[in-house]
Amino acid sequence: MKTRLPSPSEASGPPAAGLPPPAERGATVIPDRVVARIAKQAARTAQSRRAAIPPDRGGPTAPSASAAVHTGSVRLHLALDLPYPTDIPHVCERIQQDVAERVAQLTGLRVGEVLLTVRRLVTAADGSRGRVR
């Protein structure tokens, strides 16, 4: 005895009154600023994991991010601090990969480029020293 499973269109029932088929309804648009906030959080996490800088929410070591979304892909620009001494090329590459993977995972967008700018190198003394007047 064979059991026939309903097709996806049959399983979902009749289409809602006045709505076109799902494939013709349009697309989800994620604004640049939303992608940038996701990238900023991903950069903060990656900075903490890869560079051993605590995830400071708004302090001088907090990363910044901008995003440009265009037809299903995104270009990201990150700016962050790194500890000194560190293997800058290796750490930057890992942070770029981590951020690209996380943004793609959360948004469904293809990450075409992650440009990373190192704002400054932070020594252990910089983190404990306050502003000098």
Sequence and secondary structure as in RCSB ss.txt:
>XXXX:A:sequence
MKTRLPSPSEASGPPAAGLPPPAERGATVIPDRVVARIAKQAARTAQSRRAAIPPDRGGPTAPSASAAVHTGSVR
LHLALDLPYPTDIPHVCERIQQDVAERVAQLTGLRVGEVLLTVRRLVTAADGSRGRVR
>XXXX:A:secstr
       HHHHT S  TT   GGGS      HHHHHHHHHHHHHHHHHHHH     SSSTT  EEEEEEETTEEE
EEEEEEEESS  HHHHHHHHHHHHHHHHHHHH  EEEEEEEEEEEEE HHHHH     
